[in-house]
Amino acid sequence: MGPDRRDAAGPVSQLIVGLGNPGSRYETTPHNLGFLALDRLAEQEGVRFSWKEADARLGRGEIGGRSVLLAKPLLYMNRSGGPVKALVKKYELQSQQLVVVYDELALPWGQLRIRERGSSAGHKGVQSILDAIGTDEFARVRMGIQPGHPVSDGAAFVLRPFRRGELVELNKFVGRAADAVRLILTEGAAQAMSVYNRRAPGE
């Protein structure tokens, strides 16, 4: 584990936000993929989520030579915008310094798509952020959860626990999402898009 970097010197150069829901009942559900991806990135980079602030659990460290703040909002998904707005304001960040990682029912399971801007496409957590900060000019890592068959109740589907057979794939998927965030930090969103937006699951 890395040191507590709460009081690390210098400004934050990037805010990485993973979306999910607080509480143990939601830990291994599709709607918590953003949390899981940030947990993996933090583990790989020696960053600890060591304090709470602005209704979010935070960890600070250096990734790819950049001073990065990792954040998991602790309000429910559709209220994610409040914590993000507070953190952007406190750390004096521009929206272009924000990356948001989240599940996406419109994409096939295991597929990653990176965007530099755009609408929420119906994702309530992303919409909350758009409403709170007043711009869509921030990068997103979208993690596909569409199971390959029609989903009659999307709200119930995203909150159901992963099945045992999905957990091996989940482990690899979360790792790829962490790698995508790292590439955004080191090479920029455009380069990450050129790599991951053309890549089929499992590659």
JOMOQUI-V312425 format. One record per pair of residues at least 4 apart in sequence whose C-alpha atoms are under 7 Angstrom apart, sorted by the first residue. I is the first residue (numbers start at 1). J is the second residue. D is the distance in Angstrom with one decimal. If there is no record, write none. Layout:
[[I,J,D] [I,J,D]]
This chain:
[[1,46,5.0] [1,47,6.7] [1,48,6.7] [2,46,4.4] [2,47,5.3] [2,48,6.3] [4,48,6.6] [4,50,6.3] [5,60,5.1] [5,61,6.1] [6,60,6.1] [12,67,5.2] [12,68,5.8] [12,69,6.5] [12,91,6.5] [13,66,6.2] [13,67,5.3] [13,68,6.0] [13,97,6.7] [14,67,6.7] [14,68,4.9] [14,69,6.3] [14,97,4.8] [14,98,6.0] [15,68,6.0] [15,69,4.9] [15,70,6.1] [15,97,6.2] [15,98,4.9] [15,99,6.3] [16,69,6.2] [16,70,4.9] [16,71,6.2] [16,98,6.0] [16,99,4.8] [16,100,6.0] [17,70,6.0] [17,71,4.8] [17,72,5.9] [17,99,6.2] [17,100,4.8] [17,101,6.2] [18,34,4.0] [18,35,4.9] [18,38,5.9] [18,71,6.4] [18,72,5.3] [18,100,5.8] [18,101,4.7] [18,102,6.2] [19,32,6.5] [19,34,4.6] [19,35,5.8] [19,72,6.3] [19,73,6.7] [19,77,6.7] [19,101,6.3] [19,102,5.3] [19,125,7.0] [20,31,5.7] [20,32,4.1] [20,33,6.8] [20,34,5.9] [20,35,5.6] [20,77,5.8] [21,26,6.2] [21,32,6.3] [21,74,6.9] [21,75,6.9] [21,76,5.1] [21,77,5.6] [22,26,6.8] [22,74,5.5] [22,75,6.8] [22,76,6.6] [23,27,6.8] [26,32,6.8] [26,159,6.7] [27,32,6.3] [28,32,6.6] [28,161,5.5] [28,162,6.0] [29,158,6.4] [29,159,5.4] [29,160,5.5] [29,161,4.5] [29,162,5.6] [30,103,6.6] [30,145,6.7] [30,158,4.9] [30,159,6.4] [31,103,5.8] [31,158,5.1] [31,159,6.0] [32,36,6.4] [33,37,6.0] [33,102,6.0] [33,103,5.7] [34,38,6.3] [34,101,4.9] [34,102,4.4] [34,103,6.5] [35,39,6.1] [35,72,6.3] [36,40,6.3] [36,174,6.6] [37,41,6.2] [37,174,5.0] [37,175,6.9] [37,177,6.0] [37,178,5.5] [38,42,6.0] [38,178,6.8] [39,43,6.1] [40,44,6.2] [40,174,7.0] [40,175,6.6] [40,178,6.4] [41,45,6.1] [41,178,5.1] [42,46,5.8] [42,47,4.6] [42,48,6.5] [43,47,6.3] [45,63,6.8] [47,59,6.0] [47,60,6.3] [47,61,5.6] [48,59,5.2] [49,57,6.1] [49,58,4.9] [49,59,4.1] [50,58,6.3] [50,59,5.8] [51,57,5.9] [51,58,5.6] [52,56,5.5] [52,57,4.5] [52,58,5.9] [53,57,6.6] [54,83,5.3] [54,86,6.2] [54,87,6.8] [55,73,6.0] [55,74,5.4] [55,75,6.5] [55,83,5.6] [56,71,6.1] [56,72,5.3] [56,73,4.1] [56,74,4.9] [56,83,6.3] [57,71,5.7] [57,72,5.2] [57,73,6.4] [57,74,6.8] [58,69,6.9] [58,70,5.6] [58,71,4.7] [58,72,6.6] [59,69,5.9] [59,70,5.1] [59,71,6.7] [60,68,5.8] [60,69,4.6] [60,70,6.1] [61,67,5.9] [61,68,5.5] [61,69,6.7] [62,66,5.3] [62,67,4.6] [62,68,5.7] [63,67,6.7] [63,68,6.5] [64,185,6.4] [64,186,5.3] [73,80,5.9] [73,83,6.1] [75,79,5.9] [75,80,6.2] [76,80,6.6] [77,124,6.8] [77,125,4.9] [78,124,5.0] [78,125,4.6] [78,128,5.9] [79,125,6.6] [79,128,6.0] [80,84,6.6] [80,125,5.6] [80,128,5.9] [80,129,6.2] [81,85,6.0] [81,128,4.6] [81,129,3.8] [81,132,5.1] [82,86,6.3] [82,132,6.3] [83,87,6.2] [84,88,6.1] [84,129,6.8] [85,89,6.2] [85,132,6.0] [85,133,5.6] [86,90,6.1] [87,91,6.0] [88,92,5.8] [88,93,5.0] [89,93,6.5] [93,97,6.2] [95,137,5.9] [95,138,5.3] [96,137,6.1] [96,138,5.0] [98,138,5.5] [98,139,6.4] [99,138,6.1] [99,139,4.7] [99,140,5.5] [100,139,6.4] [100,140,4.7] [100,141,6.2] [101,140,5.8] [101,141,4.7] [101,142,6.1] [102,141,6.5] [102,142,5.4] [102,143,6.0] [103,142,5.8] [103,143,4.6] [103,144,5.9] [103,145,6.5] [104,142,5.7] [104,143,5.4] [104,144,4.8] [104,145,5.9] [105,144,5.9] [105,145,5.1] [105,146,4.9] [106,144,6.9] [106,146,6.2] [107,111,6.5] [107,144,4.3] [107,145,6.3] [107,146,5.6] [108,144,5.0] [108,145,5.7] [108,146,4.5] [108,147,6.4] [108,148,6.6] [109,144,4.7] [109,145,4.1] [109,146,4.9] [109,147,5.6] [110,143,6.8] [110,144,5.5] [110,145,6.7] [110,173,5.9] [110,201,5.3] [111,143,6.1] [111,144,5.0] [111,200,6.6] [111,201,5.3] [112,141,6.9] [112,142,5.7] [112,143,5.0] [112,144,6.1] [112,196,6.4] [112,197,6.6] [113,141,6.0] [113,142,5.1] [113,143,6.8] [113,196,6.5] [113,197,5.1] [114,140,5.6] [114,141,4.7] [114,142,6.1] [114,193,5.4] [114,197,6.5] [115,139,5.6] [115,140,5.3] [115,141,6.8] [116,137,6.7] [116,138,5.7] [116,139,4.1] [116,140,6.4] [116,189,6.5] [117,136,5.3] [117,137,4.7] [117,138,5.3] [117,139,5.9] [118,136,5.5] [119,136,6.6] [120,126,5.3] [120,127,5.2] [123,127,6.1] [124,128,6.1] [125,129,6.5] [126,130,6.2] [127,131,6.1] [128,132,6.1] [129,133,6.1] [130,134,5.5] [130,135,5.7] [130,136,5.9] [139,189,6.9] [153,157,6.2] [154,158,6.2] [155,159,6.6] [156,160,6.3] [162,166,6.1] [162,167,6.8] [163,167,6.8] [166,170,5.9] [167,171,6.2] [168,172,6.8] [169,173,6.1] [170,174,6.0] [171,175,6.4] [172,176,6.3] [173,177,6.3] [174,178,6.3] [175,179,6.3] [176,180,6.2] [177,181,6.4] [178,182,6.3] [179,183,6.2] [180,184,6.3] [180,192,6.4] [181,185,6.4] [182,186,6.2] [183,187,5.5] [183,188,6.7] [183,192,5.8] [184,188,4.3] [184,189,4.7] [184,192,5.6] [187,191,6.0] [188,192,6.4] [189,193,6.0] [190,194,6.4] [191,195,6.5] [192,196,6.0] [193,197,5.1] [194,198,6.7] [195,199,6.7] [199,203,6.5]]
